[in-house]
Amino acid sequence: MSEQRLTDLEIRLAEQDQTLQDLSDMVNRQWQEIELLKRKLTQANDRIVTLEEALPDAAAEKPPHY
C-alpha cells in the first residue's frame, strides 16, 4: 500500500471519528432536551388535572334560566 493511500485512509478515519463524536454529542443534547420537555409536559398535565378537579361539577348545576 502506498504511503499516500495510507495517509488518505488515516485522514478519512479521523474525519469519520470526528463525525461520530459530533453526532453523539448532538444525540446527547437532544436527549436532554426531550427529558426536559417530558418533565414540563408532566407538570402541565398535573396542573390541568388539579384545575379540573377544582372546578364545580357542571352536571350538578342547573342552567341559569331555571
Phi and psi restraints in degrees (range 20) as a CNS / XPLOR table:
assign (resid 1 and name C) (resid 2 and name N)
       (resid 2 and name CA) (resid 2 and name C) 1.0 -72.8 20.0 2
assign (resid 2 and name N) (resid 2 and name CA)
       (resid 2 and name C) (resid 3 and name N) 1.0 155.6 20.0 2
assign (resid 2 and name C) (resid 3 and name N)
       (resid 3 and name CA) (resid 3 and name C) 1.0 -64.8 20.0 2
assign (resid 3 and name N) (resid 3 and name CA)
       (resid 3 and name C) (resid 4 and name N) 1.0 -36.9 20.0 2
assign (resid 3 and name C) (resid 4 and name N)
       (resid 4 and name CA) (resid 4 and name C) 1.0 -64.7 20.0 2
assign (resid 4 and name N) (resid 4 and name CA)
       (resid 4 and name C) (resid 5 and name N) 1.0 -41.3 20.0 2
assign (resid 4 and name C) (resid 5 and name N)
       (resid 5 and name CA) (resid 5 and name C) 1.0 -65.0 20.0 2
assign (resid 5 and name N) (resid 5 and name CA)
       (resid 5 and name C) (resid 6 and name N) 1.0 -41.3 20.0 2
assign (resid 5 and name C) (resid 6 and name N)
       (resid 6 and name CA) (resid 6 and name C) 1.0 -63.2 20.0 2
assign (resid 6 and name N) (resid 6 and name CA)
       (resid 6 and name C) (resid 7 and name N) 1.0 -42.2 20.0 2
assign (resid 6 and name C) (resid 7 and name N)
       (resid 7 and name CA) (resid 7 and name C) 1.0 -62.4 20.0 2
assign (resid 7 and name N) (resid 7 and name CA)
       (resid 7 and name C) (resid 8 and name N) 1.0 -43.2 20.0 2
assign (resid 7 and name C) (resid 8 and name N)
       (resid 8 and name CA) (resid 8 and name C) 1.0 -61.4 20.0 2
assign (resid 8 and name N) (resid 8 and name CA)
       (resid 8 and name C) (resid 9 and name N) 1.0 -41.7 20.0 2
assign (resid 8 and name C) (resid 9 and name N)
       (resid 9 and name CA) (resid 9 and name C) 1.0 -65.2 20.0 2
assign (resid 9 and name N) (resid 9 and name CA)
       (resid 9 and name C) (resid 10 and name N) 1.0 -40.1 20.0 2
assign (resid 9 and name C) (resid 10 and name N)
       (resid 10 and name CA) (resid 10 and name C) 1.0 -64.4 20.0 2
assign (resid 10 and name N) (resid 10 and name CA)
       (resid 10 and name C) (resid 11 and name N) 1.0 -38.9 20.0 2
assign (resid 10 and name C) (resid 11 and name N)
       (resid 11 and name CA) (resid 11 and name C) 1.0 -65.0 20.0 2
assign (resid 11 and name N) (resid 11 and name CA)
       (resid 11 and name C) (resid 12 and name N) 1.0 -45.7 20.0 2
assign (resid 11 and name C) (resid 12 and name N)
       (resid 12 and name CA) (resid 12 and name C) 1.0 -61.9 20.0 2
assign (resid 12 and name N) (resid 12 and name CA)
       (resid 12 and name C) (resid 13 and name N) 1.0 -40.7 20.0 2
assign (resid 12 and name C) (resid 13 and name N)
       (resid 13 and name CA) (resid 13 and name C) 1.0 -63.8 20.0 2
assign (resid 13 and name N) (resid 13 and name CA)
       (resid 13 and name C) (resid 14 and name N) 1.0 -42.2 20.0 2
assign (resid 13 and name C) (resid 14 and name N)
       (resid 14 and name CA) (resid 14 and name C) 1.0 -63.9 20.0 2
assign (resid 14 and name N) (resid 14 and name CA)
       (resid 14 and name C) (resid 15 and name N) 1.0 -41.0 20.0 2
assign (resid 14 and name C) (resid 15 and name N)
       (resid 15 and name CA) (resid 15 and name C) 1.0 -65.1 20.0 2
assign (resid 15 and name N) (resid 15 and name CA)
       (resid 15 and name C) (resid 16 and name N) 1.0 -40.7 20.0 2
assign (resid 15 and name C) (resid 16 and name N)
       (resid 16 and name CA) (resid 16 and name C) 1.0 -67.3 20.0 2
assign (resid 16 and name N) (resid 16 and name CA)
       (resid 16 and name C) (resid 17 and name N) 1.0 -38.7 20.0 2
assign (resid 16 and name C) (resid 17 and name N)
       (resid 17 and name CA) (resid 17 and name C) 1.0 -60.2 20.0 2
assign (resid 17 and name N) (resid 17 and name CA)
       (resid 17 and name C) (resid 18 and name N) 1.0 -42.2 20.0 2
assign (resid 17 and name C) (resid 18 and name N)
       (resid 18 and name CA) (resid 18 and name C) 1.0 -66.1 20.0 2
assign (resid 18 and name N) (resid 18 and name CA)
       (resid 18 and name C) (resid 19 and name N) 1.0 -40.9 20.0 2
assign (resid 18 and name C) (resid 19 and name N)
       (resid 19 and name CA) (resid 19 and name C) 1.0 -62.4 20.0 2
assign (resid 19 and name N) (resid 19 and name CA)
       (resid 19 and name C) (resid 20 and name N) 1.0 -43.8 20.0 2
assign (resid 19 and name C) (resid 20 and name N)
       (resid 20 and name CA) (resid 20 and name C) 1.0 -61.8 20.0 2
assign (resid 20 and name N) (resid 20 and name CA)
       (resid 20 and name C) (resid 21 and name N) 1.0 -41.1 20.0 2
assign (resid 20 and name C) (resid 21 and name N)
       (resid 21 and name CA) (resid 21 and name C) 1.0 -64.9 20.0 2
assign (resid 21 and name N) (resid 21 and name CA)
       (resid 21 and name C) (resid 22 and name N) 1.0 -42.4 20.0 2
assign (resid 21 and name C) (resid 22 and name N)
       (resid 22 and name CA) (resid 22 and name C) 1.0 -61.3 20.0 2
assign (resid 22 and name N) (resid 22 and name CA)
       (resid 22 and name C) (resid 23 and name N) 1.0 -43.8 20.0 2
assign (resid 22 and name C) (resid 23 and name N)
       (resid 23 and name CA) (resid 23 and name C) 1.0 -65.6 20.0 2
assign (resid 23 and name N) (resid 23 and name CA)
       (resid 23 and name C) (resid 24 and name N) 1.0 -39.9 20.0 2
assign (resid 23 and name C) (resid 24 and name N)
       (resid 24 and name CA) (resid 24 and name C) 1.0 -62.7 20.0 2
assign (resid 24 and name N) (resid 24 and name CA)
       (resid 24 and name C) (resid 25 and name N) 1.0 -43.1 20.0 2
assign (resid 24 and name C) (resid 25 and name N)
       (resid 25 and name CA) (resid 25 and name C) 1.0 -62.5 20.0 2
assign (resid 25 and name N) (resid 25 and name CA)
       (resid 25 and name C) (resid 26 and name N) 1.0 -41.0 20.0 2
assign (resid 25 and name C) (resid 26 and name N)
       (resid 26 and name CA) (resid 26 and name C) 1.0 -64.5 20.0 2
assign (resid 26 and name N) (resid 26 and name CA)
       (resid 26 and name C) (resid 27 and name N) 1.0 -44.9 20.0 2
assign (resid 26 and name C) (resid 27 and name N)
       (resid 27 and name CA) (resid 27 and name C) 1.0 -62.5 20.0 2
assign (resid 27 and name N) (resid 27 and name CA)
       (resid 27 and name C) (resid 28 and name N) 1.0 -41.1 20.0 2
assign (resid 27 and name C) (resid 28 and name N)
       (resid 28 and name CA) (resid 28 and name C) 1.0 -62.0 20.0 2
assign (resid 28 and name N) (resid 28 and name CA)
       (resid 28 and name C) (resid 29 and name N) 1.0 -44.3 20.0 2
assign (resid 28 and name C) (resid 29 and name N)
       (resid 29 and name CA) (resid 29 and name C) 1.0 -64.1 20.0 2
assign (resid 29 and name N) (resid 29 and name CA)
       (resid 29 and name C) (resid 30 and name N) 1.0 -41.8 20.0 2
assign (resid 29 and name C) (resid 30 and name N)
       (resid 30 and name CA) (resid 30 and name C) 1.0 -65.2 20.0 2
assign (resid 30 and name N) (resid 30 and name CA)
       (resid 30 and name C) (resid 31 and name N) 1.0 -39.3 20.0 2
assign (resid 30 and name C) (resid 31 and name N)
       (resid 31 and name CA) (resid 31 and name C) 1.0 -62.1 20.0 2
assign (resid 31 and name N) (resid 31 and name CA)
       (resid 31 and name C) (resid 32 and name N) 1.0 -43.7 20.0 2
assign (resid 31 and name C) (resid 32 and name N)
       (resid 32 and name CA) (resid 32 and name C) 1.0 -62.2 20.0 2
assign (resid 32 and name N) (resid 32 and name CA)
       (resid 32 and name C) (resid 33 and name N) 1.0 -41.1 20.0 2
assign (resid 32 and name C) (resid 33 and name N)
       (resid 33 and name CA) (resid 33 and name C) 1.0 -66.6 20.0 2
assign (resid 33 and name N) (resid 33 and name CA)
       (resid 33 and name C) (resid 34 and name N) 1.0 -39.6 20.0 2
assign (resid 33 and name C) (resid 34 and name N)
       (resid 34 and name CA) (resid 34 and name C) 1.0 -62.7 20.0 2
assign (resid 34 and name N) (resid 34 and name CA)
       (resid 34 and name C) (resid 35 and name N) 1.0 -43.2 20.0 2
assign (resid 34 and name C) (resid 35 and name N)
       (resid 35 and name CA) (resid 35 and name C) 1.0 -62.2 20.0 2
assign (resid 35 and name N) (resid 35 and name CA)
       (resid 35 and name C) (resid 36 and name N) 1.0 -41.3 20.0 2
assign (resid 35 and name C) (resid 36 and name N)
       (resid 36 and name CA) (resid 36 and name C) 1.0 -62.9 20.0 2
assign (resid 36 and name N) (resid 36 and name CA)
       (resid 36 and name C) (resid 37 and name N) 1.0 -45.3 20.0 2
assign (resid 36 and name C) (resid 37 and name N)
       (resid 37 and name CA) (resid 37 and name C) 1.0 -65.2 20.0 2
assign (resid 37 and name N) (resid 37 and name CA)
       (resid 37 and name C) (resid 38 and name N) 1.0 -36.5 20.0 2
assign (resid 37 and name C) (resid 38 and name N)
       (resid 38 and name CA) (resid 38 and name C) 1.0 -64.4 20.0 2
assign (resid 38 and name N) (resid 38 and name CA)
       (resid 38 and name C) (resid 39 and name N) 1.0 -41.1 20.0 2
assign (resid 38 and name C) (resid 39 and name N)
       (resid 39 and name CA) (resid 39 and name C) 1.0 -63.6 20.0 2
assign (resid 39 and name N) (resid 39 and name CA)
       (resid 39 and name C) (resid 40 and name N) 1.0 -42.7 20.0 2
assign (resid 39 and name C) (resid 40 and name N)
       (resid 40 and name CA) (resid 40 and name C) 1.0 -65.0 20.0 2
assign (resid 40 and name N) (resid 40 and name CA)
       (resid 40 and name C) (resid 41 and name N) 1.0 -39.1 20.0 2
assign (resid 40 and name C) (resid 41 and name N)
       (resid 41 and name CA) (resid 41 and name C) 1.0 -64.7 20.0 2
assign (resid 41 and name N) (resid 41 and name CA)
       (resid 41 and name C) (resid 42 and name N) 1.0 -41.5 20.0 2
assign (resid 41 and name C) (resid 42 and name N)
       (resid 42 and name CA) (resid 42 and name C) 1.0 -63.2 20.0 2
assign (resid 42 and name N) (resid 42 and name CA)
       (resid 42 and name C) (resid 43 and name N) 1.0 -43.0 20.0 2
assign (resid 42 and name C) (resid 43 and name N)
       (resid 43 and name CA) (resid 43 and name C) 1.0 -62.9 20.0 2
assign (resid 43 and name N) (resid 43 and name CA)
       (resid 43 and name C) (resid 44 and name N) 1.0 -43.1 20.0 2
assign (resid 43 and name C) (resid 44 and name N)
       (resid 44 and name CA) (resid 44 and name C) 1.0 -64.8 20.0 2
assign (resid 44 and name N) (resid 44 and name CA)
       (resid 44 and name C) (resid 45 and name N) 1.0 -41.7 20.0 2
assign (resid 44 and name C) (resid 45 and name N)
       (resid 45 and name CA) (resid 45 and name C) 1.0 -63.7 20.0 2
assign (resid 45 and name N) (resid 45 and name CA)
       (resid 45 and name C) (resid 46 and name N) 1.0 -43.2 20.0 2
assign (resid 45 and name C) (resid 46 and name N)
       (resid 46 and name CA) (resid 46 and name C) 1.0 -60.6 20.0 2
assign (resid 46 and name N) (resid 46 and name CA)
       (resid 46 and name C) (resid 47 and name N) 1.0 -40.2 20.0 2
assign (resid 46 and name C) (resid 47 and name N)
       (resid 47 and name CA) (resid 47 and name C) 1.0 -64.8 20.0 2
assign (resid 47 and name N) (resid 47 and name CA)
       (resid 47 and name C) (resid 48 and name N) 1.0 -43.2 20.0 2
assign (resid 47 and name C) (resid 48 and name N)
       (resid 48 and name CA) (resid 48 and name C) 1.0 -62.0 20.0 2
assign (resid 48 and name N) (resid 48 and name CA)
       (resid 48 and name C) (resid 49 and name N) 1.0 -44.3 20.0 2
assign (resid 48 and name C) (resid 49 and name N)
       (resid 49 and name CA) (resid 49 and name C) 1.0 -61.0 20.0 2
assign (resid 49 and name N) (resid 49 and name CA)
       (resid 49 and name C) (resid 50 and name N) 1.0 -43.7 20.0 2
assign (resid 49 and name C) (resid 50 and name N)
       (resid 50 and name CA) (resid 50 and name C) 1.0 -61.7 20.0 2
assign (resid 50 and name N) (resid 50 and name CA)
       (resid 50 and name C) (resid 51 and name N) 1.0 -44.0 20.0 2
assign (resid 50 and name C) (resid 51 and name N)
       (resid 51 and name CA) (resid 51 and name C) 1.0 -66.5 20.0 2
assign (resid 51 and name N) (resid 51 and name CA)
       (resid 51 and name C) (resid 52 and name N) 1.0 -39.6 20.0 2
assign (resid 51 and name C) (resid 52 and name N)
       (resid 52 and name CA) (resid 52 and name C) 1.0 -64.8 20.0 2
assign (resid 52 and name N) (resid 52 and name CA)
       (resid 52 and name C) (resid 53 and name N) 1.0 -38.0 20.0 2
assign (resid 52 and name C) (resid 53 and name N)
       (resid 53 and name CA) (resid 53 and name C) 1.0 -67.9 20.0 2
assign (resid 53 and name N) (resid 53 and name CA)
       (resid 53 and name C) (resid 54 and name N) 1.0 -27.6 20.0 2
assign (resid 53 and name C) (resid 54 and name N)
       (resid 54 and name CA) (resid 54 and name C) 1.0 -80.5 20.0 2
assign (resid 54 and name N) (resid 54 and name CA)
       (resid 54 and name C) (resid 55 and name N) 1.0 -14.6 20.0 2
assign (resid 54 and name C) (resid 55 and name N)
       (resid 55 and name CA) (resid 55 and name C) 1.0 -72.0 20.0 2
assign (resid 55 and name N) (resid 55 and name CA)
       (resid 55 and name C) (resid 56 and name N) 1.0 146.3 20.0 2
assign (resid 55 and name C) (resid 56 and name N)
       (resid 56 and name CA) (resid 56 and name C) 1.0 -68.4 20.0 2
assign (resid 56 and name N) (resid 56 and name CA)
       (resid 56 and name C) (resid 57 and name N) 1.0 154.3 20.0 2
assign (resid 56 and name C) (resid 57 and name N)
       (resid 57 and name CA) (resid 57 and name C) 1.0 -71.9 20.0 2
assign (resid 57 and name N) (resid 57 and name CA)
       (resid 57 and name C) (resid 58 and name N) 1.0 110.7 20.0 2
assign (resid 57 and name C) (resid 58 and name N)
       (resid 58 and name CA) (resid 58 and name C) 1.0 -67.4 20.0 2
assign (resid 58 and name N) (resid 58 and name CA)
       (resid 58 and name C) (resid 59 and name N) 1.0 -29.5 20.0 2
assign (resid 58 and name C) (resid 59 and name N)
       (resid 59 and name CA) (resid 59 and name C) 1.0 -70.9 20.0 2
assign (resid 59 and name N) (resid 59 and name CA)
       (resid 59 and name C) (resid 60 and name N) 1.0 -27.8 20.0 2
assign (resid 59 and name C) (resid 60 and name N)
       (resid 60 and name CA) (resid 60 and name C) 1.0 -83.1 20.0 2
assign (resid 60 and name N) (resid 60 and name CA)
       (resid 60 and name C) (resid 61 and name N) 1.0 -17.7 20.0 2
assign (resid 60 and name C) (resid 61 and name N)
       (resid 61 and name CA) (resid 61 and name C) 1.0 -85.9 20.0 2
assign (resid 61 and name N) (resid 61 and name CA)
       (resid 61 and name C) (resid 62 and name N) 1.0 143.1 20.0 2
assign (resid 61 and name C) (resid 62 and name N)
       (resid 62 and name CA) (resid 62 and name C) 1.0 -84.9 20.0 2
assign (resid 62 and name N) (resid 62 and name CA)
       (resid 62 and name C) (resid 63 and name N) 1.0 145.0 20.0 2
assign (resid 62 and name C) (resid 63 and name N)
       (resid 63 and name CA) (resid 63 and name C) 1.0 -61.0 20.0 2
assign (resid 63 and name N) (resid 63 and name CA)
       (resid 63 and name C) (resid 64 and name N) 1.0 154.5 20.0 2
assign (resid 63 and name C) (resid 64 and name N)
       (resid 64 and name CA) (resid 64 and name C) 1.0 -62.0 20.0 2
assign (resid 64 and name N) (resid 64 and name CA)
       (resid 64 and name C) (resid 65 and name N) 1.0 -21.5 20.0 2
assign (resid 64 and name C) (resid 65 and name N)
       (resid 65 and name CA) (resid 65 and name C) 1.0 -82.8 20.0 2
assign (resid 65 and name N) (resid 65 and name CA)
       (resid 65 and name C) (resid 66 and name N) 1.0 -0.1 20.0 2
